[in-house]
Amino acid sequence: MEKETKQILDKLEGIKTDLDYIKSHMTDVDFILTEDDFEALEEARNNLKERKTKRLN
């Protein structure tokens, strides 16, 4: 029984290590701009330059 418990704990430690690696290499989707997002951002910048809109502070 003690040997089996040790094996389970070893496997769990390996899984934890793998999970930590995956988490550290994941891309945060909130930082990715789609083409639509990029176009909307450019339009907003142009509107600001042309004084069609103003900043909300």
N, CA, C and O atoms as a printed pandas DataFrame, in Angstrom:
     atom_number atom_name residue_name chain_id  residue_number  x_coord  y_coord  z_coord
0              1         N          MET        A               1    0.824   -1.193    0.000
1              2        CA          MET        A               1    0.000    0.000    0.000
2              3         C          MET        A               1    0.872    1.262    0.000
3              4         O          MET        A               1    0.581    2.217   -0.720
4              5         N          GLU        A               2    1.920    1.265    0.792
5              6        CA          GLU        A               2    2.802    2.427    0.871
6              7         C          GLU        A               2    3.494    2.673   -0.462
7              8         O          GLU        A               2    3.686    3.820   -0.867
8              9         N          LYS        A               3    3.866    1.601   -1.136
9             10        CA          LYS        A               3    4.527    1.718   -2.449
10            11         C          LYS        A               3    3.565    2.323   -3.476
11            12         O          LYS        A               3    3.954    3.169   -4.280
12            13         N          GLU        A               4    2.312    1.880   -3.438
13            14        CA          GLU        A               4    1.312    2.398   -4.372
14            15         C          GLU        A               4    1.052    3.890   -4.129
15            16         O          GLU        A               4    0.902    4.666   -5.073
16            17         N          THR        A               5    1.003    4.272   -2.868
17            18        CA          THR        A               5    0.801    5.677   -2.523
18            19         C          THR        A               5    1.956    6.517   -3.053
19            20         O          THR        A               5    1.739    7.600   -3.596
20            21         N          LYS        A               6    3.179    6.024   -2.900
21            22        CA          LYS        A               6    4.364    6.729   -3.396
22            23         C          LYS        A               6    4.294    6.876   -4.907
23            24         O          LYS        A               6    4.622    7.937   -5.439
24            25         N          GLN        A               7    3.869    5.822   -5.613
25            26        CA          GLN        A               7    3.755    5.876   -7.074
26            27         C          GLN        A               7    2.716    6.915   -7.499
27            28         O          GLN        A               7    2.932    7.674   -8.443
28            29         N          ILE        A               8    1.603    6.935   -6.798
29            30        CA          ILE        A               8    0.550    7.904   -7.114
30            31         C          ILE        A               8    1.054    9.327   -6.898
31            32         O          ILE        A               8    0.824   10.202   -7.733
32            33         N          LEU        A               9    1.736    9.558   -5.789
33            34        CA          LEU        A               9    2.269   10.889   -5.506
34            35         C          LEU        A               9    3.310   11.299   -6.541
35            36         O          LEU        A               9    3.359   12.463   -6.940
36            37         N          ASP        A              10    4.140   10.358   -6.980
37            38        CA          ASP        A              10    5.136   10.653   -8.014
38            39         C          ASP        A              10    4.456   11.041   -9.325
39            40         O          ASP        A              10    4.875   11.985   -9.994
40            41         N          LYS        A              11    3.405   10.306   -9.687
41            42        CA          LYS        A              11    2.687   10.621  -10.922
42            43         C          LYS        A              11    1.992   11.981  -10.821
43            44         O          LYS        A              11    1.985   12.753  -11.780
44            45         N          LEU        A              12    1.415   12.265   -9.665
45            46        CA          LEU        A              12    0.771   13.564   -9.469
46            47         C          LEU        A              12    1.787   14.697   -9.563
47            48         O          LEU        A              12    1.487   15.751  -10.124
48            49         N          GLU        A              13    2.965   14.494   -9.030
49            50        CA          GLU        A              13    4.010   15.513   -9.117
50            51         C          GLU        A              13    4.398   15.749  -10.576
51            52         O          GLU        A              13    4.614   16.889  -10.987
52            53         N          GLY        A              14    4.485   14.671  -11.359
53            54        CA          GLY        A              14    4.785   14.803  -12.785
54            55         C          GLY        A              14    3.697   15.567  -13.521
55            56         O          GLY        A              14    3.986   16.410  -14.370
56            57         N          ILE        A              15    2.461   15.273  -13.198
57            58        CA          ILE        A              15    1.332   15.976  -13.818
58            59         C          ILE        A              15    1.369   17.458  -13.444
59            60         O          ILE        A              15    1.129   18.320  -14.290
60            61         N          LYS        A              16    1.668   17.750  -12.183
61            62        CA          LYS        A              16    1.754   19.142  -11.736
62            63         C          LYS        A              16    2.854   19.880  -12.492
63            64         O          LYS        A              16    2.666   21.026  -12.900
64            65         N          THR        A              17    3.987   19.237  -12.678
65            66        CA          THR        A              17    5.090   19.845  -13.420
66            67         C          THR        A              17    4.669   20.138  -14.857
67            68         O          THR        A              17    4.936   21.219  -15.382
68            69         N          ASP        A              18    4.005   19.165  -15.491
69            70        CA          ASP        A              18    3.530   19.362  -16.862
70            71         C          ASP        A              18    2.521   20.504  -16.937
71            72         O          ASP        A              18    2.572   21.321  -17.857
72            73         N          LEU        A              19    1.619   20.562  -15.987
73            74        CA          LEU        A              19    0.596   21.604  -15.965
74            75         C          LEU        A              19    1.220   22.986  -15.770
75            76         O          LEU        A              19    0.805   23.951  -16.411
76            77         N          ASP        A              20    2.200   23.079  -14.899
77            78        CA          ASP        A              20    2.900   24.355  -14.702
78            79         C          ASP        A              20    3.574   24.808  -15.995
79            80         O          ASP        A              20    3.556   25.993  -16.327
80            81         N          TYR        A              21    4.169   23.862  -16.723
81            82        CA          TYR        A              21    4.820   24.185  -17.995
82            83         C          TYR        A              21    3.790   24.697  -19.004
83            84         O          TYR        A              21    4.017   25.701  -19.679
84            85         N          ILE        A              22    2.666   24.002  -19.097
85            86        CA          ILE        A              22    1.612   24.397  -20.040
86            87         C          ILE        A              22    1.094   25.793  -19.697
87            88         O          ILE        A              22    0.929   26.630  -20.585
88            89         N          LYS        A              23    0.840   26.045  -18.423
89            90        CA          LYS        A              23    0.337   27.359  -18.004
90            91         C          LYS        A              23    1.309   28.477  -18.354
91            92         O          LYS        A              23    0.897   29.554  -18.782
92            93         N          SER        A              24    2.589   28.221  -18.173
93            94        CA          SER        A              24    3.572   29.279  -18.423
94            95         C          SER        A              24    3.768   29.553  -19.906
95            96         O          SER        A              24    4.317   30.593  -20.271
96            97         N          HIS        A              25    3.327   28.636  -20.772
97            98        CA          HIS        A              25    3.509   28.816  -22.211
98            99         C          HIS        A              25    2.203   29.086  -22.961
99           100         O          HIS        A              25    2.183   29.106  -24.192
100          101         N          MET        A              26    1.122   29.291  -22.221
101          102        CA          MET        A              26   -0.163   29.580  -22.863
102          103         C          MET        A              26   -0.199   31.026  -23.329
103          104         O          MET        A              26    0.375   31.911  -22.695
104          105         N          THR        A              27   -0.869   31.250  -24.428
105          106        CA          THR        A              27   -1.074   32.598  -24.935
106          107         C          THR        A              27   -2.376   33.132  -24.361
107          108         O          THR        A              27   -3.397   32.444  -24.365
108          109         N          ASP        A              28   -2.332   34.348  -23.875
109          110        CA          ASP        A              28   -3.529   34.986  -23.351
110          111         C          ASP        A              28   -4.322   35.546  -24.528
111          112         O          ASP        A              28   -3.873   36.478  -25.195
112          113         N          VAL        A              29   -5.495   34.980  -24.783
113          114        CA          VAL        A              29   -6.282   35.382  -25.951
114          115         C          VAL        A              29   -6.747   36.833  -25.880
115          116         O          VAL        A              29   -7.123   37.409  -26.901
116          117         N          ASP        A              30   -6.726   37.423  -24.707
117          118        CA          ASP        A              30   -7.123   38.826  -24.587
118          119         C          ASP        A              30   -6.091   39.767  -25.198
119          120         O          ASP        A              30   -6.377   40.947  -25.403
120          121         N          PHE        A              31   -4.896   39.261  -25.490
121          122        CA          PHE        A              31   -3.852   40.095  -26.081
122          123         C          PHE        A              31   -3.758   39.928  -27.592
123          124         O          PHE        A              31   -2.904   40.548  -28.226
124          125         N          ILE        A              32   -4.612   39.111  -28.172
125          126        CA          ILE        A              32   -4.577   38.861  -29.609
126          127         C          ILE        A              32   -5.666   39.694  -30.279
127          128         O          ILE        A              32   -6.837   39.605  -29.910
128          129         N          LEU        A              33   -5.278   40.501  -31.261
129          130        CA          LEU        A              33   -6.251   41.302  -32.001
130          131         C          LEU        A              33   -6.662   40.565  -33.267
131          132         O          LEU        A              33   -5.815   40.091  -34.025
132          133         N          THR        A              34   -7.961   40.473  -33.487
133          134        CA          THR        A              34   -8.446   39.934  -34.750
134          135         C          THR        A              34   -8.353   41.043  -35.794
135          136         O          THR        A              34   -8.076   42.196  -35.462
136          137         N          GLU        A              35   -8.580   40.697  -37.032
137          138        CA          GLU        A              35   -8.566   41.703  -38.099
138          139         C          GLU        A              35   -9.642   42.760  -37.841
139          140         O          GLU        A              35   -9.408   43.951  -38.044
140          141         N          ASP        A              36  -10.821   42.320  -37.394
141          142        CA          ASP        A              36  -11.902   43.262  -37.069
142          143         C          ASP        A              36  -11.501   44.198  -35.929
143          144         O          ASP        A              36  -11.780   45.396  -35.974
144          145         N          ASP        A              37  -10.847   43.644  -34.909
145          146        CA          ASP        A              37  -10.386   44.474  -33.787
146          147         C          ASP        A              37   -9.399   45.527  -34.271
147          148         O          ASP        A              37   -9.484   46.696  -33.893
148          149         N          PHE        A              38   -8.464   45.100  -35.107
149          150        CA          PHE        A              38   -7.444   46.010  -35.614
150          151         C          PHE        A              38   -8.083   47.131  -36.433
151          152         O          PHE        A              38   -7.722   48.298  -36.282
152          153         N          GLU        A              39   -9.034   46.773  -37.303
153          154        CA          GLU        A              39   -9.714   47.777  -38.123
154          155         C          GLU        A              39  -10.509   48.755  -37.253
155          156         O          GLU        A              39  -10.511   49.958  -37.515
156          157         N          ALA        A              40  -11.178   48.247  -36.230
157          158        CA          ALA        A              40  -11.944   49.117  -35.333
158          159         C          ALA        A              40  -11.020   50.064  -34.574
159          160         O          ALA        A              40  -11.358   51.228  -34.359
160          161         N          LEU        A              41   -9.874   49.573  -34.177
161          162        CA          LEU        A              41   -8.899   50.419  -33.484
162          163         C          LEU        A              41   -8.376   51.519  -34.402
163          164         O          LEU        A              41   -8.254   52.671  -33.987
164          165         N          GLU        A              42   -8.072   51.167  -35.635
165          166        CA          GLU        A              42   -7.610   52.166  -36.607
166          167         C          GLU        A              42   -8.691   53.212  -36.872
167          168         O          GLU        A              42   -8.399   54.405  -36.955
168          169         N          GLU        A              43   -9.929   52.766  -37.003
169          170        CA          GLU        A              43  -11.036   53.699  -37.229
170          171         C          GLU        A              43  -11.193   54.647  -36.037
171          172         O          GLU        A              43  -11.410   55.845  -36.218
172          173         N          ALA        A              44  -11.084   54.117  -34.842
173          174        CA          ALA        A              44  -11.193   54.957  -33.646
174          175         C          ALA        A              44  -10.059   55.974  -33.587
175          176         O          ALA        A              44  -10.280   57.128  -33.218
176          177         N          ARG        A              45   -8.861   55.563  -33.944
177          178        CA          ARG        A              45   -7.726   56.496  -33.959
178          179         C          ARG        A              45   -7.946   57.601  -34.987
179          180         O          ARG        A              45   -7.674   58.770  -34.717
180          181         N          ASN        A              46   -8.436   57.227  -36.156
181          182        CA          ASN        A              46   -8.713   58.225  -37.198
182          183         C          ASN        A              46   -9.803   59.195  -36.755
183          184         O          ASN        A              46   -9.694   60.401  -36.974
184          185         N          ASN        A              47  -10.849   58.669  -36.136
185          186        CA          ASN        A              47  -11.925   59.530  -35.642
186          187         C          ASN        A              47  -11.405   60.504  -34.593
187          188         O          ASN        A              47  -11.832   61.658  -34.543
188          189         N          LEU        A              48  -10.498   60.045  -33.771
189          190        CA          LEU        A              48   -9.912   60.918  -32.755
190          191         C          LEU        A              48   -9.080   62.022  -33.401
191          192         O          LEU        A              48   -9.150   63.180  -32.990
192          193         N          LYS        A              49   -8.297   61.663  -34.405
193          194        CA          LYS        A              49   -7.476   62.659  -35.113
194          195         C          LYS        A              49   -8.346   63.694  -35.820
195          196         O          LYS        A              49   -8.023   64.882  -35.832
196          197         N          GLU        A              50   -9.446   63.237  -36.406
197          198        CA          GLU        A              50  -10.336   64.122  -37.154
198          199         C          GLU        A              50  -11.339   64.834  -36.241
199          200         O          GLU        A              50  -12.229   65.539  -36.717
200          201         N          ARG        A              51  -11.191   64.646  -34.957
201          202        CA          ARG        A              51  -12.046   65.266  -33.940
202          203         C          ARG        A              51  -13.524   64.895  -34.101
203          204         O          ARG        A              51  -14.413   65.673  -33.758
204          205         N          LYS        A              52  -13.764   63.705  -34.625
205          206        CA          LYS        A              52  -15.131   63.199  -34.705
206          207         C          LYS        A              52  -15.549   62.584  -33.366
207          208         O          LYS        A              52  -16.724   62.311  -33.118
208          209         N          THR        A              53  -14.566   62.383  -32.536
209          210        CA          THR        A              53  -14.811   61.822  -31.206
210          211         C          THR        A              53  -13.782   62.402  -30.250
211          212         O          THR        A              53  -12.845   63.078  -30.674
212          213         N          LYS        A              54  -13.955   62.139  -28.966
213          214        CA          LYS        A              54  -12.969   62.610  -27.997
214          215         C          LYS        A              54  -12.723   61.512  -26.968
215          216         O          LYS        A              54  -13.517   60.584  -26.813
216          217         N          ARG        A              55  -11.611   61.646  -26.278
217          218        CA          ARG        A              55  -11.247   60.665  -25.254
218          219         C          ARG        A              55  -12.178   60.779  -24.053
219          220         O          ARG        A              55  -12.615   61.870  -23.685
220          221         N          LEU        A              56  -12.468   59.646  -23.460
221          222        CA          LEU        A              56  -13.231   59.617  -22.215
222          223         C          LEU        A              56  -12.243   59.451  -21.072
223          224         O          LEU        A              56  -11.659   58.382  -20.897
224          225         N          ASN        A              57  -12.063   60.484  -20.317
225          226        CA          ASN        A              57  -11.104   60.417  -19.195
226          227         C          ASN        A              57  -11.807   60.402  -17.882
227          228         O          ASN        A              57  -11.161   60.349  -16.836
